[in-house]
Amino acid sequence: MIESWELREWFGDYLDACNRHDLDAIRAFVHSDVRRAHLPGGADAWIADVAELIEAFPDWQWRRIQLIVEDERIAAHLRGGGTHLGAFRGVAATRRRVNVAEFGMFRIVDGRVAEFSGTDAGALLHALSG
């Protein structure tokens, strides 16, 4: 069984890869058959979603607010933000700087995300419209 401090370090490394926008490194943290609540499964879909986000928000960064670890599960509260410089989910670039709360539940198996559920793009789309 993995220790909670190891999962905290794992998540720090994952978040670092995300903030570098290193899609290959991010893929190494995600199981090829990852299950995602209400979203297409698999690592390819995960990477496509991240790529779409950073293409539209090239300066996007995540900041950890709170992390709770229990057994093989991580509950993460993050703040994500960036400048909308490209089309995102049908919304043309607004040049708006947005900052949204994100919540995610991760189940980690053998050092990779096996299951994920969390906030969707709704808050981000709302921030772009307002």
C-alpha positions in Angstrom: 0.0 0.0 0.0 1.2 3.5 -0.9 1.8 5.9 1.9 -0.1 9.2 2.1 3.1 11.2 1.9 4.0 9.4 -1.3 0.7 10.3 -2.9 1.2 13.9 -1.9 4.5 13.9 -3.6 3.0 12.1 -6.6 0.3 14.8 -6.9 3.0 17.5 -6.7 4.9 15.9 -9.5 1.7 15.5 -11.6 0.7 19.2 -11.0 4.3 20.2 -12.0 3.9 18.4 -15.3 0.6 20.0 -15.9 2.0 23.5 -15.2 4.8 22.8 -17.6 2.2 21.8 -20.2 4.2 18.7 -20.8 1.7 16.3 -22.4 4.1 13.4 -22.5 4.9 13.7 -18.8 1.1 14.1 -18.0 0.4 10.9 -19.9 2.9 9.0 -17.7 0.6 9.8 -14.7 -2.6 8.5 -16.4 -3.6 4.9 -16.8 -4.2 4.1 -20.5 -7.8 3.0 -19.6 -8.6 5.7 -17.1 -12.2 6.0 -16.2 -13.7 9.5 -16.0 -17.1 10.4 -14.7 -19.3 11.8 -17.4 -16.3 12.1 -19.8 -14.8 9.9 -22.4 -12.3 7.4 -20.8 -8.8 6.6 -21.7 -5.5 8.5 -21.6 -5.9 9.8 -25.2 -9.2 11.6 -24.2 -7.5 12.9 -21.0 -4.6 14.3 -23.0 -6.8 15.8 -25.7 -8.8 17.7 -23.0 -5.6 19.1 -21.5 -4.2 20.0 -24.9 -7.5 21.8 -25.8 -7.3 23.8 -22.6 -3.6 24.9 -22.9 -4.1 25.7 -26.6 -6.8 28.1 -25.7 -5.1 29.3 -22.5 -1.4 29.1 -23.2 -0.5 30.6 -19.8 -2.8 28.3 -17.8 -1.5 27.3 -14.4 -3.0 25.3 -11.5 -2.4 26.1 -7.9 -3.1 23.6 -5.1 -5.4 24.9 -2.5 -6.1 21.7 -0.5 -5.2 18.1 -0.8 -6.7 15.2 1.1 -5.3 11.7 0.8 -6.9 8.5 2.0 -5.7 5.1 1.0 -5.3 5.2 -2.8 -7.6 8.3 -3.2 -6.8 12.0 -3.6 -9.3 14.8 -3.2 -7.9 18.0 -4.7 -9.1 21.5 -4.6 -7.3 23.6 -7.1 -7.4 27.1 -8.6 -6.8 27.2 -12.4 -6.3 30.3 -14.4 -5.1 31.7 -17.6 -5.7 34.2 -20.5 -8.2 33.1 -23.1 -6.2 33.5 -26.4 -7.7 30.8 -28.5 -11.0 29.1 -29.2 -12.3 26.9 -26.4 -15.4 24.7 -26.7 -16.9 27.0 -29.4 -16.0 30.3 -27.7 -13.7 32.5 -29.7 -10.7 34.1 -27.9 -11.9 36.8 -25.5 -8.4 37.8 -24.2 -10.0 37.6 -20.7 -8.0 36.5 -17.8 -10.0 33.8 -15.9 -9.6 32.1 -12.6 -11.8 29.2 -11.6 -12.1 26.7 -8.7 -11.6 23.0 -9.6 -12.3 19.9 -7.5 -11.2 16.4 -8.4 -11.2 13.0 -6.9 -8.4 10.7 -8.2 -7.9 7.0 -7.5 -4.3 6.0 -8.0 -3.3 2.5 -9.0 0.3 1.6 -9.6 1.3 5.2 -9.8 -1.3 6.2 -12.4 -4.8 7.8 -12.3 -7.2 4.9 -12.8 -10.4 6.8 -12.0 -11.3 10.5 -11.9 -14.3 12.6 -11.2 -14.5 16.3 -10.8 -15.6 19.6 -12.0 -16.2 20.0 -15.7 -15.6 23.0 -18.1 -18.9 24.6 -17.0 -17.4 27.1 -14.6 -14.7 28.0 -17.1 -17.3 28.6 -19.9 -19.4 30.7 -17.5 -16.3 32.8 -16.6 -15.7 33.4 -20.3 -19.3 34.6 -20.8 -19.3 37.0 -17.9 
